[in-house]
Amino acid sequence: FICLFIHVGRGLYYGSYTFLETWNIGVILLFTVMATAFVGYVLPWGQMSFWGAT
């Protein structure tokens, strides 16, 4: 996640958000990776996963 956040920050710094199609695809991929990480964390459904989801 650190690399993703650095990459997004670099895009903001250099003004890459002016290319809307590329920026939108990047934001969609960011949310997809975050959702995948959340589902992977909750998947075992142990005690920590339960409290992480609620």
C-alpha positions in Angstrom: 0.0 0.0 0.0 2.9 2.4 0.6 3.9 2.1 -3.0 0.4 2.8 -4.2 0.0 5.9 -2.0 3.4 7.2 -3.1 2.4 6.6 -6.7 -0.9 8.5 -6.2 0.9 11.3 -4.4 3.4 11.6 -7.3 0.6 11.8 -9.7 -1.0 14.6 -7.7 2.3 16.4 -7.5 3.1 16.2 -11.2 -0.4 17.0 -12.3 -1.2 13.7 -13.9 -4.8 14.1 -12.9 -5.3 16.3 -16.0 -5.4 13.1 -18.1 -8.9 12.1 -16.9 -9.1 8.7 -18.5 -5.8 7.5 -17.1 -6.5 9.0 -13.7 -10.0 7.4 -13.4 -8.6 4.0 -14.3 -5.9 4.5 -11.6 -8.5 5.4 -9.0 -10.6 2.4 -9.9 -7.5 0.1 -9.6 -6.7 1.7 -6.2 -10.2 1.0 -4.8 -10.0 -2.5 -6.3 -6.7 -3.2 -4.5 -8.1 -1.8 -1.3 -11.2 -4.0 -1.5 -9.1 -7.0 -2.3 -7.0 -6.4 0.8 -10.0 -5.9 3.0 -11.6 -9.1 1.7 -8.3 -11.0 2.2 -8.2 -9.7 5.8 -11.8 -10.7 6.6 -11.7 -14.0 4.8 -10.4 -16.2 7.7 -13.2 -14.7 9.9 -11.3 -15.0 13.1 -11.6 -12.7 16.1 -9.4 -10.0 14.6 -11.2 -10.3 11.3 -14.6 -9.9 12.9 -13.6 -6.7 14.7 -11.8 -5.4 11.6 -15.0 -5.7 9.6 -17.3 -4.1 12.2 
